Amino acid sequence: MRAASAIAEIDLLDVLHALSDPTRMTIVRTLAAEPERACGTFPVDVAPSTLSHHFKVLRESGVVQQREEANRRLTALRAADLEERFPGLLGTVLAAYERTAEPENE
């Protein structure tokens, strides 16, 4: 598994691209609420190969990091690294996504 990008190497456009997909945003929202989670336990309805692709995009952009533990791969949000590199970005994107994801008839 590739090592996590150094904070200075995290690219804004890569992060924005990674956050532009609803499935990846579900992963990020889940990780914002939980510090770490096993890969097969996210509330997404996609094939395992598609989920692997989404994790790859998130990992390579610097949004998440993954580690092996026994026979599981655990995923964590690099919130502190993203906050250091782009202050306020992750919180702003998550808040905006929450507003647009809310049902219209409330």
C-alpha positions, 0 to 999 in steps of 0.5 A, a space after each residue: 500500500 502506498 504511503 500517505 502523501 506529505 501534507 505539503 503534497 496534498 493538491 487542492 484540485 485533487 482534493 476537490 475532485 475526490 470530494 466531487 462524488 456522492 459515494 466518496 462524500 458518503 465515505 468522508 461524512 461517515 469518517 467525519 463522524 467516526 475516527 476509523 472504519 473497516 472498508 466493507 462497513 461503509 453505508 454505500 450501495 456499490 460493488 466492491 470493485 467500485 468501492 475500491 476505486 473510490 478509496 483509491 481516489 480518496 487515498 491518492 488525493 490525500 483525503 484518507 489514509 488506510 492501514 492494515 490490521 490483521 485481515 482488515 483494512 481500516 480507513 481514516 479521514 486525514 482531517 487534521 492534515 487537510 485542515 493544516 493544508 487548507 484551513 476550513 475547506 473540509 468543514 465548508 465542503 461537508 456543511 455545504 453537502 449536508 445542506 444540499 443533501 437535505 430533503 427539500 420538503 422539510 
